[in-house]
C-alpha cells in the first residue's frame, strides 16, 4: 500500500559558505519538533514528484533515515511528509 505524502514547509537552520554552497543543519516542523540533519548525502536540482514543486533537492539523513529536503530558492523549504 502506497503512503500519501504532503508538502510540509519547515524552518531550516543552515550554514552558508563563501563559495555559495549551503549546508542544512537542522529542520524544525510546524509543531516545534526540531531534528538534526545527520548527513548530507547529495544535492541537485530536481522536482518533488510526489507533492509538486521544484528547487534544490537535498538528500539527507535524519535520525538515520534518508529523506528529501527541498529549497525552493525563494526562502521557503519543504519536505515530503508521510501522512498516517
N, C-alpha and C positions, 0 to 999 in steps of 0.2 A: 504494500500500500504506500502510495506516494504521500509525503508530508507537504502540506501547504506552507508557503513562505510569504512573509510580509516585508515590505521595505520599512525599516525602523531607523530613524535618524538618531545619531549618537553624538555625544560630546567626545572629542578626541584631543588628548594631550600628545604633542609630537615635538620632536627635535627638527629644526630647520637648519640645514647645513649651508656653509658659504658656497658650496658648489651647486646649490639649487635643489638638492635632494631633500626628501622629507622622510623621517623615520618615526612612525606612530609608536607610542609607548603604552598608553592606557586608553580604554574606552569607558565611558560612563553611560549607562542606559537611562531612559526616561524616569525609571523608578528609583534612581540614585545608586544602583549597584555599579561598582567600579571593578574593571578587570584589567590586569596587566597583560600586555602582549608579550608572550614568552619568546617568540621568534618571528622575524620577518623572513618568509620563505622566498617570495617572488613579488615583483612589481611590474605591471604592464598596463597599457591602455586596453580597456575591454568593456563589453556590455554586460549588464546584470540581466541575464536572460530569464531568470526566474521571477523577478519583480519589476523589471523595466528600469531604464536609466543607463547612463554611460559615465565614464570617467577613468581615473586611475584605479585599477583593481590591485589591492594588496592581498596576497595570500599570506595569512598569518596563523600562528598557533596561539590559542588562548586556552588556558587550563589543559594543555596537552592535546587539544582538538583543533584540527585545521579548519579554517573558515575564510570567507572573503570579506574584506572591508573596502568600501568604495569611497573615493574622494571625487565629488562632482566638480571640483575645481572652482566652486563659487562660494567656498566657505562651509559647505554642507558635506557631511559624511554619513554614510548609512551602511547597515549590514542586512543580509538576507536572513531574517529571523524566522525560525521554525515555530509554527503555531501548534498548540497542543489540542 
